[in-house]
Amino acid sequence: MSPAPGRPRSPRRRDRHGRGLRGPLAPSHVPIAKSRSERFDDLVLDAVDRLKPRWAKQLAAVEFAVEEVPPISELGDGPGLLTGEPIPFGRAKPADGNHPAIVIIYRRPLESRSRDRDHLGAMVHEAVVEQVAGLLGLSPESIDPGFDDHD
């Protein structure tokens, strides 16, 4: 039904039955209230926190970030993808000039290969350890002595 001529159209309201505006389904402090990307960010932060007691000095100037997928430039040529070249789980860029060192973890490749949340957490930790090891020029086993024990 269109409004009467000369009368502005009112916006639709979600309070059609007088019960008030809809709110969140769960309180913000409950884990279900977080989006999948927010939960993934938490896994990355947990992995970094596990490394900090031993590597706090080396990681103090390193930034950690999450991106959805690797950029096309990291995937190489299209035909190269068909030859079994793995899609990276992350990358590390050393500090240069005015930019700090950065470790980037890719969310989608890790999520697509994980069986469940626990397996995803282990894979994220492995990806963070591998990238930190590459950045510091060390082996993953020296960064995390239990690295070989993971799935």
Contacts in CASP RR format, 6 or more apart in sequence:
PFRMAT RR
TARGET T0000
AUTHOR 0000-0000-0000
METHOD contacts of the structure
MODEL  1
MSPAPGRPRSPRRRDRHGRGLRGPLAPSHVPIAKSRSERFDDLVLDAVDR
LKPRWAKQLAAVEFAVEEVPPISELGDGPGLLTGEPIPFGRAKPADGNHP
AIVIIYRRPLESRSRDRDHLGAMVHEAVVEQVAGLLGLSPESIDPGFDDH
D
2 9 0 8 1.000
3 9 0 8 1.000
3 10 0 8 1.000
14 20 0 8 1.000
14 21 0 8 1.000
14 22 0 8 1.000
15 21 0 8 1.000
24 33 0 8 1.000
25 32 0 8 1.000
25 33 0 8 1.000
26 32 0 8 1.000
26 33 0 8 1.000
27 33 0 8 1.000
31 39 0 8 1.000
34 42 0 8 1.000
36 111 0 8 1.000
37 66 0 8 1.000
37 107 0 8 1.000
40 66 0 8 1.000
40 107 0 8 1.000
40 110 0 8 1.000
40 111 0 8 1.000
40 120 0 8 1.000
40 124 0 8 1.000
41 66 0 8 1.000
43 120 0 8 1.000
43 121 0 8 1.000
43 124 0 8 1.000
43 125 0 8 1.000
44 64 0 8 1.000
44 66 0 8 1.000
44 105 0 8 1.000
44 124 0 8 1.000
44 128 0 8 1.000
45 64 0 8 1.000
46 121 0 8 1.000
46 124 0 8 1.000
46 125 0 8 1.000
47 121 0 8 1.000
47 124 0 8 1.000
47 125 0 8 1.000
47 127 0 8 1.000
47 128 0 8 1.000
47 129 0 8 1.000
48 59 0 8 1.000
48 64 0 8 1.000
48 128 0 8 1.000
50 125 0 8 1.000
50 144 0 8 1.000
51 59 0 8 1.000
51 128 0 8 1.000
51 129 0 8 1.000
51 132 0 8 1.000
51 143 0 8 1.000
51 144 0 8 1.000
52 59 0 8 1.000
55 132 0 8 1.000
55 136 0 8 1.000
55 143 0 8 1.000
58 136 0 8 1.000
59 132 0 8 1.000
61 95 0 8 1.000
61 100 0 8 1.000
61 101 0 8 1.000
62 100 0 8 1.000
62 101 0 8 1.000
62 102 0 8 1.000
62 103 0 8 1.000
62 132 0 8 1.000
62 135 0 8 1.000
63 100 0 8 1.000
63 101 0 8 1.000
63 102 0 8 1.000
63 103 0 8 1.000
64 102 0 8 1.000
64 103 0 8 1.000
64 104 0 8 1.000
64 105 0 8 1.000
64 128 0 8 1.000
65 102 0 8 1.000
65 103 0 8 1.000
65 104 0 8 1.000
65 105 0 8 1.000
66 104 0 8 1.000
66 105 0 8 1.000
66 106 0 8 1.000
66 107 0 8 1.000
67 104 0 8 1.000
67 105 0 8 1.000
67 106 0 8 1.000
67 107 0 8 1.000
68 106 0 8 1.000
68 107 0 8 1.000
68 108 0 8 1.000
69 106 0 8 1.000
69 107 0 8 1.000
69 108 0 8 1.000
69 109 0 8 1.000
70 87 0 8 1.000
70 88 0 8 1.000
70 90 0 8 1.000
70 91 0 8 1.000
70 106 0 8 1.000
70 109 0 8 1.000
74 88 0 8 1.000
74 91 0 8 1.000
75 81 0 8 1.000
75 85 0 8 1.000
75 87 0 8 1.000
76 85 0 8 1.000
81 87 0 8 1.000
87 106 0 8 1.000
87 109 0 8 1.000
88 106 0 8 1.000
88 109 0 8 1.000
89 105 0 8 1.000
89 106 0 8 1.000
89 109 0 8 1.000
89 110 0 8 1.000
89 123 0 8 1.000
89 126 0 8 1.000
89 127 0 8 1.000
89 130 0 8 1.000
90 103 0 8 1.000
90 104 0 8 1.000
90 105 0 8 1.000
90 106 0 8 1.000
90 127 0 8 1.000
90 130 0 8 1.000
90 131 0 8 1.000
91 103 0 8 1.000
91 104 0 8 1.000
91 131 0 8 1.000
92 101 0 8 1.000
92 102 0 8 1.000
92 103 0 8 1.000
92 104 0 8 1.000
92 131 0 8 1.000
92 132 0 8 1.000
92 134 0 8 1.000
92 135 0 8 1.000
93 99 0 8 1.000
93 101 0 8 1.000
93 102 0 8 1.000
93 104 0 8 1.000
94 101 0 8 1.000
94 135 0 8 1.000
95 101 0 8 1.000
101 135 0 8 1.000
103 128 0 8 1.000
103 131 0 8 1.000
103 132 0 8 1.000
103 135 0 8 1.000
104 131 0 8 1.000
105 124 0 8 1.000
105 127 0 8 1.000
105 128 0 8 1.000
105 131 0 8 1.000
110 120 0 8 1.000
110 123 0 8 1.000
110 124 0 8 1.000
110 127 0 8 1.000
111 120 0 8 1.000
113 123 0 8 1.000
114 120 0 8 1.000
114 121 0 8 1.000
114 123 0 8 1.000
119 151 0 8 1.000
122 150 0 8 1.000
122 151 0 8 1.000
125 144 0 8 1.000
125 150 0 8 1.000
126 140 0 8 1.000
126 147 0 8 1.000
126 150 0 8 1.000
129 140 0 8 1.000
129 143 0 8 1.000
129 144 0 8 1.000
129 147 0 8 1.000
130 140 0 8 1.000
132 143 0 8 1.000
133 139 0 8 1.000
133 140 0 8 1.000
133 142 0 8 1.000
133 143 0 8 1.000
136 143 0 8 1.000
140 147 0 8 1.000
141 147 0 8 1.000
141 148 0 8 1.000
END
